[in-house]
């Protein structure tokens, strides 16, 4: 009987792998708010999540403050599909330089750790939503 149970479990694992359940997907948490990233966790966040939007901002930037509530709303709306992150460019100039950030706010859409698209400036929610949808 034990032998039969082992075979059944092995077949179940193979079937789950074929269907795309490699084990990491169920463990991944659903994040419904923008997370703070910096030099210590930036690369880890990009590696851990398939779709990440990084909001490059600074405390003194009024357009950045204008879109902050929009970014929070989008994080809730796209929870489970896209992780939204905020990176303060004044505190992390090396990362901002790595991605050529010359104006803020800048939002970069990362897929599988690679930048695929970006928008610069304070855009209305409808525009940002269309941008996210285009990149999903």
N, CA, C and O atoms as a GROMACS GRO file, in nm:
protein
  544
    1UNK      N    1   0.081  -0.119   0.000
    1UNK     CA    2   0.000   0.000   0.000
    1UNK      C    3   0.086   0.126   0.000
    1UNK      O    4   0.054   0.223  -0.068
    2UNK      N    5   0.196   0.126   0.076
    2UNK     CA    6   0.286   0.242   0.080
    2UNK      C    7   0.344   0.271  -0.057
    2UNK      O    8   0.357   0.387  -0.097
    3UNK      N    9   0.379   0.168  -0.129
    3UNK     CA   10   0.437   0.183  -0.262
    3UNK      C   11   0.337   0.252  -0.356
    3UNK      O   12   0.375   0.340  -0.434
    4UNK      N   13   0.213   0.212  -0.348
    4UNK     CA   14   0.107   0.271  -0.429
    4UNK      C   15   0.087   0.419  -0.395
    4UNK      O   16   0.067   0.501  -0.485
    5UNK      N   17   0.093   0.453  -0.269
    5UNK     CA   18   0.078   0.593  -0.224
    5UNK      C   19   0.194   0.679  -0.274
    5UNK      O   20   0.173   0.793  -0.316
    6UNK      N   21   0.314   0.626  -0.271
    6UNK     CA   22   0.432   0.700  -0.321
    6UNK      C   23   0.419   0.728  -0.471
    6UNK      O   24   0.450   0.838  -0.517
    7UNK      N   25   0.373   0.630  -0.544
    7UNK     CA   26   0.354   0.647  -0.690
    7UNK      C   27   0.247   0.753  -0.716
    7UNK      O   28   0.263   0.838  -0.804
    8UNK      N   29   0.138   0.747  -0.640
    8UNK     CA   30   0.030   0.844  -0.657
    8UNK      C   31   0.081   0.986  -0.629
    8UNK      O   32   0.050   1.079  -0.704
    9UNK      N   33   0.157   1.003  -0.522
    9UNK     CA   34   0.210   1.136  -0.487
    9UNK      C   35   0.307   1.187  -0.593
    9UNK      O   36   0.306   1.306  -0.628
   10UNK      N   37   0.390   1.097  -0.645
   10UNK     CA   38   0.485   1.136  -0.748
   10UNK      C   39   0.412   1.182  -0.874
   10UNK      O   40   0.448   1.283  -0.934
   11UNK      N   41   0.309   1.109  -0.914
   11UNK     CA   42   0.230   1.144  -1.033
   11UNK      C   43   0.159   1.279  -1.012
   11UNK      O   44   0.149   1.358  -1.105
   12UNK      N   45   0.110   1.303  -0.891
   12UNK     CA   46   0.043   1.428  -0.860
   12UNK      C   47   0.140   1.546  -0.871
   12UNK      O   48   0.105   1.650  -0.926
   13UNK      N   49   0.260   1.529  -0.822
   13UNK     CA   50   0.362   1.635  -0.831
   13UNK      C   51   0.398   1.663  -0.977
   13UNK      O   52   0.413   1.779  -1.016
   14UNK      N   53   0.413   1.558  -1.057
   14UNK     CA   54   0.443   1.576  -1.199
   14UNK      C   55   0.331   1.650  -1.270
   14UNK      O   56   0.357   1.738  -1.353
   15UNK      N   57   0.209   1.614  -1.240
   15UNK     CA   58   0.094   1.680  -1.301
   15UNK      C   59   0.089   1.828  -1.264
   15UNK      O   60   0.062   1.913  -1.349
   16UNK      N   61   0.114   1.859  -1.138
   16UNK     CA   62   0.112   1.998  -1.093
   16UNK      C   63   0.222   2.079  -1.162
   16UNK      O   64   0.199   2.195  -1.198
   17UNK      N   65   0.338   2.020  -1.182
   17UNK     CA   66   0.446   2.089  -1.250
   17UNK      C   67   0.410   2.116  -1.396
   17UNK      O   68   0.441   2.222  -1.450
   18UNK      N   69   0.346   2.019  -1.460
   18UNK     CA   70   0.304   2.038  -1.599
   18UNK      C   71   0.202   2.150  -1.611
   18UNK      O   72   0.200   2.223  -1.711
   19UNK      N   73   0.118   2.165  -1.511
   19UNK     CA   74   0.015   2.269  -1.513
   19UNK      C   75   0.068   2.405  -1.469
   19UNK      O   76  -0.007   2.502  -1.462
   20UNK      N   77   0.196   2.412  -1.440
   20UNK     CA   78   0.256   2.541  -1.406
   20UNK      C   79   0.268   2.567  -1.257
   20UNK      O   80   0.306   2.678  -1.219
   21UNK      N   81   0.238   2.475  -1.174
   21UNK     CA   82   0.249   2.496  -1.029
   21UNK      C   83   0.385   2.452  -0.979
   21UNK      O   84   0.397   2.348  -0.914
   22UNK      N   85   0.488   2.531  -1.009
   22UNK     CA   86   0.624   2.495  -0.970
   22UNK      C   87   0.650   2.513  -0.821
   22UNK      O   88   0.760   2.483  -0.775
   23UNK      N   89   0.552   2.561  -0.745
   23UNK     CA   90   0.572   2.572  -0.601
   23UNK      C   91   0.584   2.716  -0.555
   23UNK      O   92   0.538   2.748  -0.445
   24UNK      N   93   0.644   2.805  -0.633
   24UNK     CA   94   0.663   2.943  -0.589
   24UNK      C   95   0.534   3.023  -0.600
   24UNK      O   96   0.512   3.112  -0.517
   25UNK      N   97   0.451   2.997  -0.696
   25UNK     CA   98   0.331   3.076  -0.719
   25UNK      C   99   0.239   3.080  -0.597
   25UNK      O  100   0.203   3.190  -0.555
   26UNK      N  101   0.200   2.968  -0.537
   26UNK     CA  102   0.109   2.976  -0.424
   26UNK      C  103   0.168   3.050  -0.304
   26UNK      O  104   0.094   3.112  -0.228
   27UNK      N  105   0.300   3.043  -0.285
   27UNK     CA  106   0.364   3.108  -0.171
   27UNK      C  107   0.371   3.259  -0.186
   27UNK      O  108   0.384   3.330  -0.087
   28UNK      N  109   0.363   3.310  -0.309
   28UNK     CA  110   0.380   3.452  -0.333
   28UNK      C  111   0.265   3.531  -0.271
   28UNK      O  112   0.148   3.501  -0.293
   29UNK      N  113   0.302   3.631  -0.193
   29UNK     CA  114   0.202   3.710  -0.124
   29UNK      C  115   0.137   3.811  -0.218
   29UNK      O  116   0.198   3.854  -0.316
   30UNK      N  117   0.014   3.848  -0.188
   30UNK     CA  118  -0.056   3.950  -0.264
   30UNK      C  119  -0.030   4.083  -0.192
   30UNK      O  120  -0.062   4.098  -0.074
   31UNK      N  121   0.026   4.177  -0.266
   31UNK     CA  122   0.060   4.306  -0.208
   31UNK      C  123  -0.036   4.410  -0.264
   31UNK      O  124  -0.042   4.431  -0.385
   32UNK      N  125  -0.111   4.475  -0.175
   32UNK     CA  126  -0.213   4.569  -0.219
   32UNK      C  127  -0.183   4.714  -0.181
   32UNK      O  128  -0.273   4.796  -0.170
   33UNK      N  129  -0.056   4.744  -0.162
   33UNK     CA  130  -0.012   4.879  -0.131
   33UNK      C  131   0.129   4.899  -0.186
   33UNK      O  132   0.202   4.801  -0.203
   34UNK      N  133   0.168   5.022  -0.215
   34UNK     CA  134   0.305   5.043  -0.263
   34UNK      C  135   0.406   5.009  -0.154
   34UNK      O  136   0.390   5.048  -0.038
   35UNK      N  137   0.508   4.937  -0.192
   35UNK     CA  138   0.612   4.902  -0.096
   35UNK      C  139   0.732   4.993  -0.116
   35UNK      O  140   0.760   5.036  -0.228
   36UNK      N  141   0.802   5.022  -0.008
   36UNK     CA  142   0.921   5.107  -0.017
   36UNK      C  143   1.040   5.021  -0.057
   36UNK      O  144   1.068   4.918   0.005
   37UNK      N  145   1.109   5.065  -0.162
   37UNK     CA  146   1.230   4.995  -0.203
   37UNK      C  147   1.348   5.091  -0.193
   37UNK      O  148   1.333   5.213  -0.205
   38UNK      N  149   1.465   5.033  -0.172
   38UNK     CA  150   1.589   5.110  -0.168
   38UNK      C  151   1.701   5.020  -0.217
   38UNK      O  152   1.676   4.911  -0.268
   39UNK      N  153   1.823   5.066  -0.202
   39UNK     CA  154   1.937   4.990  -0.253
   39UNK      C  155   1.946   4.850  -0.193
   39UNK      O  156   1.996   4.758  -0.257
   40UNK      N  157   1.897   4.833  -0.070
   40UNK     CA  158   1.910   4.703  -0.003
   40UNK      C  159   1.812   4.598  -0.054
   40UNK      O  160   1.840   4.478  -0.043
   41UNK      N  161   1.697   4.639  -0.108
   41UNK     CA  162   1.597   4.538  -0.148
   41UNK      C  163   1.546   4.553  -0.291
   41UNK      O  164   1.463   4.474  -0.335
   42UNK      N  165   1.593   4.652  -0.365
   42UNK     CA  166   1.543   4.682  -0.498
   42UNK      C  167   1.552   4.560  -0.591
   42UNK      O  168   1.452   4.517  -0.648
   43UNK      N  169   1.670   4.504  -0.605
   43UNK     CA  170   1.690   4.391  -0.696
   43UNK      C  171   1.612   4.267  -0.652
   43UNK      O  172   1.563   4.191  -0.735
   44UNK      N  173   1.600   4.248  -0.520
   44UNK     CA  174   1.524   4.133  -0.468
   44UNK      C  175   1.376   4.144  -0.504
   44UNK      O  176   1.314   4.044  -0.541
   45UNK      N  177   1.320   4.264  -0.492
   45UNK     CA  178   1.178   4.284  -0.525
   45UNK      C  179   1.155   4.257  -0.673
   45UNK      O  180   1.056   4.192  -0.710
   46UNK      N  181   1.245   4.306  -0.759
   46UNK     CA  182   1.231   4.281  -0.903
   46UNK      C  183   1.242   4.133  -0.936
   46UNK      O  184   1.172   4.083  -1.024
   47UNK      N  185   1.329   4.063  -0.865
   47UNK     CA  186   1.349   3.920  -0.891
   47UNK      C  187   1.232   3.836  -0.839
   47UNK      O  188   1.198   3.733  -0.898
   48UNK      N  189   1.171   3.879  -0.732
   48UNK     CA  190   1.066   3.801  -0.666
   48UNK      C  191   0.930   3.810  -0.736
   48UNK      O  192   0.850   3.716  -0.730
   49UNK      N  193   0.903   3.922  -0.803
   49UNK     CA  194   0.772   3.944  -0.862
   49UNK      C  195   0.780   3.959  -1.013
   49UNK      O  196   0.874   4.021  -1.064
   50UNK      N  197   0.683   3.904  -1.084
   50UNK     CA  198   0.684   3.907  -1.230
   50UNK      C  199   0.664   4.048  -1.284
   50UNK      O  200   0.740   4.093  -1.369
   51UNK      N  201   0.563   4.119  -1.235
   51UNK     CA  202   0.532   4.254  -1.281
   51UNK      C  203   0.548   4.353  -1.166
   51UNK      O  204   0.483   4.342  -1.063
   52UNK      N  205   0.636   4.451  -1.187
   52UNK     CA  206   0.660   4.552  -1.085
   52UNK      C  207   0.661   4.689  -1.151
   52UNK      O  208   0.726   4.710  -1.253
   53UNK      N  209   0.587   4.783  -1.091
   53UNK     CA  210   0.592   4.923  -1.133
   53UNK      C  211   0.666   4.998  -1.023
   53UNK      O  212   0.623   4.997  -0.907
   54UNK      N  213   0.776   5.062  -1.060
   54UNK     CA  214   0.853   5.140  -0.962
   54UNK      C  215   0.827   5.288  -0.988
   54UNK      O  216   0.846   5.338  -1.098
   55UNK      N  217   0.784   5.355  -0.882
   55UNK     CA  218   0.760   5.500  -0.884
   55UNK      C  219   0.886   5.566  -0.828
   55UNK      O  220   0.914   5.559  -0.709
   56UNK      N  221   0.962   5.632  -0.917
   56UNK     CA  222   1.081   5.706  -0.876
   56UNK      C  223   1.034   5.846  -0.837
   56UNK      O  224   0.978   5.917  -0.920
   57UNK      N  225   1.056   5.885  -0.713
   57UNK     CA  226   1.002   6.010  -0.660
   57UNK      C  227   1.099   6.074  -0.562
   57UNK      O  228   1.204   6.018  -0.529
   58UNK      N  229   1.062   6.194  -0.515
   58UNK     CA  230   1.137   6.262  -0.409
   58UNK      C  231   1.039   6.340  -0.322
   58UNK      O  232   0.932   6.380  -0.367
   59UNK      N  233   1.077   6.360  -0.199
   59UNK     CA  234   0.992   6.428  -0.100
   59UNK      C  235   0.950   6.569  -0.145
   59UNK      O  236   0.836   6.609  -0.124
   60UNK      N  237   1.041   6.641  -0.205
   60UNK     CA  238   1.018   6.781  -0.242
   60UNK      C  239   0.938   6.797  -0.372
   60UNK      O  240   0.901   6.909  -0.407
   61UNK      N  241   0.912   6.690  -0.442
   61UNK     CA  242   0.849   6.693  -0.575
   61UNK      C  243   0.696   6.697  -0.565
   61UNK      O  244   0.634   6.598  -0.525
   62UNK      N  245   0.637   6.810  -0.601
   62UNK     CA  246   0.491   6.823  -0.593
   62UNK      C  247   0.417   6.730  -0.690
   62UNK      O  248   0.318   6.669  -0.650
   63UNK      N  249   0.459   6.718  -0.815
   63UNK     CA  250   0.391   6.621  -0.903
   63UNK      C  251   0.397   6.478  -0.848
   63UNK      O  252   0.304   6.399  -0.867
   64UNK      N  253   0.507   6.446  -0.778
   64UNK     CA  254   0.519   6.312  -0.716
   64UNK      C  255   0.412   6.295  -0.609
   64UNK      O  256   0.350   6.189  -0.598
   65UNK      N  257   0.392   6.399  -0.531
   65UNK     CA  258   0.290   6.394  -0.426
   65UNK      C  259   0.150   6.385  -0.486
   65UNK      O  260   0.061   6.324  -0.428
   66UNK      N  261   0.132   6.449  -0.603
   66UNK     CA  262   0.001   6.446  -0.668
   66UNK      C  263  -0.037   6.305  -0.713
   66UNK      O  264  -0.154   6.266  -0.702
   67UNK      N  265   0.060   6.228  -0.763
   67UNK     CA  266   0.026   6.094  -0.812
   67UNK      C  267   0.035   5.986  -0.704
   67UNK      O  268  -0.006   5.872  -0.728
   68UNK      N  269   0.087   6.019  -0.586
   68UNK     CA  270   0.101   5.919  -0.479
   68UNK      C  271  -0.031   5.850  -0.446
   68UNK      O  272  -0.034   5.728  -0.435
   69UNK      N  273  -0.143   5.924  -0.431
   69UNK     CA  274  -0.270   5.855  -0.403
   69UNK      C  275  -0.317   5.767  -0.520
   69UNK      O  276  -0.381   5.664  -0.499
   70UNK      N  277  -0.284   5.808  -0.641
   70UNK     CA  278  -0.320   5.729  -0.759
   70UNK      C  279  -0.243   5.597  -0.758
   70UNK      O  280  -0.299   5.491  -0.786
   71UNK      N  281  -0.114   5.605  -0.726
   71UNK     CA  282  -0.031   5.484  -0.719
   71UNK      C  283  -0.086   5.390  -0.612
   71UNK      O  284  -0.088   5.268  -0.630
   72UNK      N  285  -0.130   5.446  -0.499
   72UNK     CA  286  -0.189   5.362  -0.393
   72UNK      C  287  -0.317   5.294  -0.441
   72UNK      O  288  -0.339   5.176  -0.413
   73UNK      N  289  -0.401   5.367  -0.514
   73UNK     CA  290  -0.526   5.310  -0.567
   73UNK      C  291  -0.495   5.198  -0.667
   73UNK      O  292  -0.557   5.092  -0.664
   74UNK      N  293  -0.399   5.224  -0.755
   74UNK     CA  294  -0.363   5.123  -0.855
   74UNK      C  295  -0.305   4.998  -0.790
   74UNK      O  296  -0.329   4.886  -0.837
   75UNK      N  297  -0.230   5.016  -0.682
   75UNK     CA  298  -0.174   4.901  -0.610
   75UNK      C  299  -0.287   4.812  -0.557
   75UNK      O  300  -0.275   4.689  -0.560
   76UNK      N  301  -0.394   4.872  -0.510
   76UNK     CA  302  -0.509   4.794  -0.462
   76UNK      C  303  -0.581   4.726  -0.579
   76UNK      O  304  -0.617   4.609  -0.570
   77UNK      N  305  -0.602   4.801  -0.687
   77UNK     CA  306  -0.675   4.748  -0.803
   77UNK      C  307  -0.600   4.634  -0.872
   77UNK      O  308  -0.663   4.541  -0.924
   78UNK      N  309  -0.468   4.641  -0.874
   78UNK     CA  310  -0.390   4.540  -0.945
   78UNK      C  311  -0.320   4.442  -0.850
   78UNK      O  312  -0.227   4.371  -0.890
   79UNK      N  313  -0.365   4.437  -0.726
   79UNK     CA  314  -0.306   4.344  -0.628
   79UNK      C  315  -0.314   4.202  -0.683
   79UNK      O  316  -0.419   4.158  -0.730
   80UNK      N  317  -0.204   4.132  -0.678
   80UNK     CA  318  -0.198   3.996  -0.731
   80UNK      C  319  -0.150   3.991  -0.875
   80UNK      O  320  -0.108   3.885  -0.923
   81UNK      N  321  -0.156   4.105  -0.946
   81UNK     CA  322  -0.110   4.110  -1.085
   81UNK      C  323   0.016   4.194  -1.099
   81UNK      O  324   0.108   4.157  -1.172
   82UNK      N  325   0.020   4.307  -1.027
   82UNK     CA  326   0.134   4.400  -1.035
   82UNK      C  327   0.169   4.445  -0.894
   82UNK      O  328   0.080   4.476  -0.814
   83UNK      N  329   0.298   4.448  -0.864
   83UNK     CA  330   0.345   4.503  -0.737
   83UNK      C  331   0.392   4.645  -0.765
   83UNK      O  332   0.469   4.669  -0.857
   84UNK      N  333   0.344   4.740  -0.686
   84UNK     CA  334   0.386   4.879  -0.698
   84UNK      C  335   0.488   4.908  -0.590
   84UNK      O  336   0.470   4.873  -0.474
   85UNK      N  337   0.596   4.974  -0.630
   85UNK     CA  338   0.704   5.007  -0.538
   85UNK      C  339   0.740   5.154  -0.553
   85UNK      O  340   0.724   5.212  -0.661
   86UNK      N  341   0.789   5.214  -0.445
   86UNK     CA  342   0.830   5.354  -0.446
   86UNK      C  343   0.978   5.362  -0.408
   86UNK      O  344   1.021   5.306  -0.308
   87UNK      N  345   1.054   5.434  -0.492
   87UNK     CA  346   1.196   5.451  -0.465
   87UNK      C  347   1.227   5.601  -0.458
   87UNK      O  348   1.206   5.674  -0.554
   88UNK      N  349   1.276   5.645  -0.342
   88UNK     CA  350   1.313   5.785  -0.323
   88UNK      C  351   1.447   5.808  -0.393
   88UNK      O  352   1.549   5.751  -0.354
   89UNK      N  353   1.446   5.893  -0.497
   89UNK     CA  354   1.567   5.914  -0.577
   89UNK      C  355   1.675   5.990  -0.501
   89UNK      O  356   1.793   5.972  -0.529
   90UNK      N  357   1.636   6.075  -0.406
   90UNK     CA  358   1.736   6.148  -0.326
   90UNK      C  359   1.813   6.052  -0.236
   90UNK      O  360   1.932   6.072  -0.212
   91UNK      N  361   1.746   5.951  -0.186
   91UNK     CA  362   1.810   5.855  -0.095
   91UNK      C  363   1.880   5.741  -0.170
   91UNK      O  364   1.961   5.669  -0.111
   92UNK      N  365   1.848   5.724  -0.299
   92UNK     CA  366   1.904   5.613  -0.378
   92UNK      C  367   1.951   5.660  -0.515
   92UNK      O  368   1.900   5.612  -0.617
   93UNK      N  369   2.047   5.753  -0.520
   93UNK     CA  370   2.089   5.809  -0.648
   93UNK      C  371   2.154   5.707  -0.742
   93UNK      O  372   2.148   5.723  -0.864
   94UNK      N  373   2.215   5.603  -0.688
   94UNK     CA  374   2.280   5.503  -0.773
   94UNK      C  375   2.176   5.426  -0.856
   94UNK      O  376   2.198   5.400  -0.974
   95UNK      N  377   2.066   5.389  -0.794
   95UNK     CA  378   1.962   5.315  -0.866
   95UNK      C  379   1.894   5.407  -0.968
   95UNK      O  380   1.868   5.367  -1.081
   96UNK      N  381   1.867   5.532  -0.927
   96UNK     CA  382   1.807   5.628  -1.020
   96UNK      C  383   1.899   5.647  -1.140
   96UNK      O  384   1.851   5.655  -1.254
   97UNK      N  385   2.027   5.656  -1.118
   97UNK     CA  386   2.124   5.670  -1.226
   97UNK      C  387   2.130   5.549  -1.316
   97UNK      O  388   2.146   5.561  -1.437
   98UNK      N  389   2.116   5.431  -1.256
   98UNK     CA  390   2.119   5.306  -1.333
   98UNK      C  391   2.010   5.304  -1.439
   98UNK      O  392   2.029   5.247  -1.547
   99UNK      N  393   1.895   5.365  -1.409
   99UNK     CA  394   1.783   5.364  -1.503
   99UNK      C  395   1.763   5.499  -1.573
   99UNK      O  396   1.659   5.522  -1.635
  100UNK      N  397   1.862   5.586  -1.563
  100UNK     CA  398   1.860   5.712  -1.637
  100UNK      C  399   1.747   5.806  -1.597
  100UNK      O  400   1.690   5.875  -1.682
  101UNK      N  401   1.715   5.809  -1.470
  101UNK     CA  402   1.608   5.896  -1.421
  101UNK      C  403   1.658   6.040  -1.418
  101UNK      O  404   1.748   6.074  -1.341
  102UNK      N  405   1.600   6.125  -1.504
  102UNK     CA  406   1.639   6.266  -1.508
  102UNK      C  407   1.524   6.358  -1.468
  102UNK      O  408   1.545   6.475  -1.438
  103UNK      N  409   1.403   6.305  -1.468
  103UNK     CA  410   1.286   6.382  -1.427
  103UNK      C  411   1.196   6.294  -1.343
  103UNK      O  412   1.184   6.173  -1.367
  104UNK      N  413   1.134   6.355  -1.244
  104UNK     CA  414   1.043   6.279  -1.158
  104UNK      C  415   0.909   6.351  -1.151
  104UNK      O  416   0.904   6.473  -1.164
  105UNK      N  417   0.803   6.278  -1.131
  105UNK     CA  418   0.797   6.134  -1.112
  105UNK      C  419   0.820   6.058  -1.243
  105UNK      O  420   0.777   6.100  -1.350
  106UNK      N  421   0.889   5.947  -1.230
  106UNK     CA  422   0.905   5.852  -1.341
  106UNK      C  423   0.857   5.717  -1.290
  106UNK      O  424   0.896   5.673  -1.182
  107UNK      N  425   0.773   5.652  -1.369
  107UNK     CA  426   0.728   5.517  -1.337
  107UNK      C  427   0.783   5.423  -1.443
  107UNK      O  428   0.766   5.446  -1.562
  108UNK      N  429   0.849   5.318  -1.397
  108UNK     CA  430   0.903   5.216  -1.489
  108UNK      C  431   0.832   5.084  -1.462
  108UNK      O  432   0.819   5.041  -1.347
  109UNK      N  433   0.787   5.021  -1.569
  109UNK     CA  434   0.722   4.890  -1.561
  109UNK      C  435   0.829   4.785  -1.586
  109UNK      O  436   0.891   4.783  -1.692
  110UNK      N  437   0.850   4.696  -1.488
  110UNK     CA  438   0.946   4.587  -1.499
  110UNK      C  439   0.870   4.456  -1.516
  110UNK      O  440   0.774   4.428  -1.444
  111UNK      N  441   0.915   4.376  -1.613
  111UNK     CA  442   0.862   4.240  -1.632
  111UNK      C  443   0.979   4.145  -1.615
  111UNK      O  444   1.082   4.158  -1.682
  112UNK      N  445   0.964   4.051  -1.525
  112UNK     CA  446   1.069   3.953  -1.499
  112UNK      C  447   1.203   4.021  -1.473
  112UNK      O  448   1.307   3.974  -1.519
  113UNK      N  449   1.200   4.132  -1.400
  113UNK     CA  450   1.322   4.201  -1.361
  113UNK      C  451   1.379   4.296  -1.463
  113UNK      O  452   1.480   4.362  -1.436
  114UNK      N  453   1.317   4.306  -1.579
  114UNK     CA  454   1.370   4.394  -1.686
  114UNK      C  455   1.274   4.509  -1.713
  114UNK      O  456   1.153   4.489  -1.716
  115UNK      N  457   1.329   4.630  -1.732
  115UNK     CA  458   1.241   4.743  -1.765
  115UNK      C  459   1.185   4.728  -1.906
  115UNK      O  460   1.259   4.702  -2.000
  116UNK      N  461   1.052   4.744  -1.918
  116UNK     CA  462   0.989   4.730  -2.049
  116UNK      C  463   0.924   4.860  -2.098
  116UNK      O  464   0.904   4.878  -2.218
  117UNK      N  465   0.892   4.950  -2.005
  117UNK     CA  466   0.827   5.076  -2.046
  117UNK      C  467   0.837   5.175  -1.931
  117UNK      O  468   0.851   5.137  -1.815
  118UNK      N  469   0.829   5.305  -1.966
  118UNK     CA  470   0.829   5.406  -1.860
  118UNK      C  471   0.746   5.526  -1.901
  118UNK      O  472   0.728   5.555  -2.019
  119UNK      N  473   0.696   5.596  -1.800
  119UNK     CA  474   0.626   5.722  -1.820
  119UNK      C  475   0.689   5.823  -1.726
  119UNK      O  476   0.731   5.791  -1.615
  120UNK      N  477   0.695   5.947  -1.773
  120UNK     CA  478   0.754   6.055  -1.694
  120UNK      C  479   0.648   6.163  -1.677
  120UNK      O  480   0.581   6.202  -1.772
  121UNK      N  481   0.635   6.210  -1.554
  121UNK     CA  482   0.542   6.319  -1.526
  121UNK      C  483   0.417   6.269  -1.455
  121UNK      O  484   0.390   6.149  -1.446
  122UNK      N  485   0.342   6.366  -1.403
  122UNK     CA  486   0.218   6.335  -1.332
  122UNK      C  487   0.105   6.317  -1.433
  122UNK      O  488   0.062   6.413  -1.496
  123UNK      N  489   0.060   6.196  -1.447
  123UNK     CA  490  -0.050   6.166  -1.539
  123UNK      C  491  -0.176   6.133  -1.460
  123UNK      O  492  -0.168   6.088  -1.346
  124UNK      N  493  -0.293   6.156  -1.521
  124UNK     CA  494  -0.417   6.119  -1.453
  124UNK      C  495  -0.428   5.967  -1.436
  124UNK      O  496  -0.361   5.890  -1.506
  125UNK      N  497  -0.513   5.926  -1.344
  125UNK     CA  498  -0.530   5.784  -1.314
  125UNK      C  499  -0.566   5.704  -1.439
  125UNK      O  500  -0.512   5.595  -1.460
  126UNK      N  501  -0.657   5.756  -1.521
  126UNK     CA  502  -0.701   5.682  -1.640
  126UNK      C  503  -0.583   5.653  -1.733
  126UNK      O  504  -0.573   5.544  -1.790
  127UNK      N  505  -0.493   5.751  -1.748
  127UNK     CA  506  -0.375   5.733  -1.833
  127UNK      C  507  -0.282   5.627  -1.774
  127UNK      O  508  -0.233   5.540  -1.845
  128UNK      N  509  -0.258   5.636  -1.644
  128UNK     CA  510  -0.169   5.538  -1.580
  128UNK      C  511  -0.228   5.398  -1.586
  128UNK      O  512  -0.156   5.300  -1.602
  129UNK      N  513  -0.359   5.390  -1.572
  129UNK     CA  514  -0.426   5.259  -1.579
  129UNK      C  515  -0.411   5.199  -1.719
  129UNK      O  516  -0.382   5.080  -1.734
  130UNK      N  517  -0.430   5.281  -1.822
  130UNK     CA  518  -0.411   5.233  -1.960
  130UNK      C  519  -0.268   5.187  -1.981
  130UNK      O  520  -0.244   5.086  -2.047
  131UNK      N  521  -0.173   5.261  -1.926
  131UNK     CA  522  -0.032   5.228  -1.938
  131UNK      C  523  -0.003   5.092  -1.873
  131UNK      O  524   0.066   5.008  -1.930
  132UNK      N  525  -0.057   5.071  -1.752
  132UNK     CA  526  -0.038   4.942  -1.684
  132UNK      C  527  -0.100   4.829  -1.766
  132UNK      O  528  -0.037   4.725  -1.786
  133UNK      N  529  -0.222   4.850  -1.813
  133UNK     CA  530  -0.292   4.746  -1.891
  133UNK      C  531  -0.213   4.710  -2.018
  133UNK      O  532  -0.204   4.593  -2.056
  134UNK      N  533  -0.156   4.812  -2.083
  134UNK     CA  534  -0.078   4.790  -2.205
  134UNK      C  535   0.044   4.702  -2.177
  134UNK      O  536   0.088   4.626  -2.264
  135UNK      N  537   0.098   4.712  -2.058
  135UNK     CA  538   0.221   4.640  -2.026
  135UNK      C  539   0.198   4.505  -1.958
  135UNK      O  540   0.294   4.430  -1.937
  136UNK      N  541   0.076   4.474  -1.924
  136UNK     CA  542   0.049   4.344  -1.859
  136UNK      C  543   0.062   4.229  -1.959
  136UNK      O  544   0.043   4.113  -1.922
   0.00000   0.00000   0.00000
